[in-house]
Amino acid sequence: MHLNILPIYFFVISRLISSSAGSQTAGRPNDQNFTTAQAQAASCDQACQTNLQEGIDGDVETFGPVPFDSDFYATASNFTNSQPGALLKLQQLNETTLNIPPGTSFFLMQYTSVGLNGSLVPATAFVALPFSANVGSNQSSQVRLVAFAHGTIGYLPGCAPSSSYNGYDYFTWQILSYPGYGVVATDYAGLGNNYTTHKYGNPVLNGNDVYFSVIAAREAFPGTFTTRWASIGHSQGAGAVWGLSENSLVASNASGEYVGGVAVGPSARLYDILTLANPNSGYWPMVKNIFDELPFLPQPNLLTPTALNRTKLISELQLCFDGIAVLNQDLPSWGLVNMTPAITTQNGNAYTAFQNIFGAATGKKAYKDLLVINSVNDETIVVNATLKAWNTSCSSGNNIHLSLYTGGLSHTQSFPASSPEWLQWLDNQFKSGGTVNATGCSISTATPLISPIGIVSNG
């Protein structure tokens, strides 16, 4: 039990909509076996099947032994007449069953967010609270709140990070727990709850989910958090944080005082990212999903017939990212993505249309400061795409600092490796109210303290 939240414990119990004893499925939605006939019907031969099994094993490992609580993730009965940011369900989990920092309390939360065309949608999240607030003589007894936005995990309801044994931590949100931050981490609408489909890689809509999770967390734990709050995200989540910085909602005080965000390896501008991406990237079925869930033209013609036929296994087997990523691993680039000149033009037009409507860093005003971090060796978010996003946003007069990390860091390694910088940045933002880093646009390079093994220094 957290010493600093004892006064609200009975509030939590009274607001409990779904008890921890609620029904849970025996297995997970993504823990499915497949038959040879089923795979072959989807153009998945022996090599594909071998990869697919490895991917499924990876999905199972991602979520661990925690059962998927179907009752909790079902749409709350009080959703229909709710308002954006409304708390719909709150449920505390036994932290001893999870792999999270000792002393951390872990809650599942369902709340109301805003989706496509302003429609109301239920979304789920987790809230991780430290053991106690920092109560030094000159410190507030309240907890500083950071909204965390996760990277790619999949697009089906069974792929909710909050349903993982560690909150889908890959040296990400748990770093915030050690300095004593409170964390609210949205699943994004469509992950966990199935009222709507997940709008993958959508900085505008994913940013809405981040924002309204903060309002709901404040309702769940009144008086627990400081007025000031910040956000941080990785990959898809970094795009959401960038989109959030351009959302006029953060300029109001409805959620408290937003002091800025951190975007690590940001998926902000779809056209720039895809035109620089590795053709063999496992993300292409995910990219197809971006457009499947949005009713606008032009629609891209992304995948070859073989690759397209395989995508039906995603829903049949409830695959999350590991399973999706290997689905076409055995195909050469020419056997995966349509590349005829006419189709390439059609796809480029679709990417551009999406980027202009739902992207971030397209020239819009940013209401709060942003720290952007990218590895120059990032294999997923190529650094030139982030440089273009930074330049475009800077040209609109926004306050953005870009840190480029050398030393061979991969897409996932850049988040923990850069934590000394972004932890200090967040601390400064909370202390100053977001004024200390407001220095316009700037760029710097971070180099490794010691050259990694296998890299010979020229110095």
Secondary structure, DSSP 8 states (H G I E B T S, - for coil): --GGGHHHHHHHHHT-SS-TTS---SS-TT-----HHHHHHTT--HHHHHHHHHHHHHHHHHHTT----HHHHS--TT-TT--TT-EEEEEEE-GGGS-S-TT-EEEEEEEEEE-GGG-EEEEEEEEEE-SS----TTS-SSEEEEEEE-----SSGGG-GGGSTTSS-SSSTHHHHTTT-EEEEE--TTSS--SS---TT-HHHHHHHHHHHHHHHHHHSTTTEEEEEEEEEETHHHHHHHHHHT-GGGGSSTT-EEEEEEEES----HHHHHHTS-TT-TTHHHHHHHHHT---SS----B-HHHHHHTHHHHHTT--HHHHHTTTTTS-GGGTB---HHHHHHHHHHHHHHHHHH-SSSS---SS-EEEEEETT-SSS-HHHHHHHHHHHHTTT--EEEEEE-SS--TTTHHHHTHHHHHHHHHHHHHHTS-TT--SSEEEEE--SS--TT-----
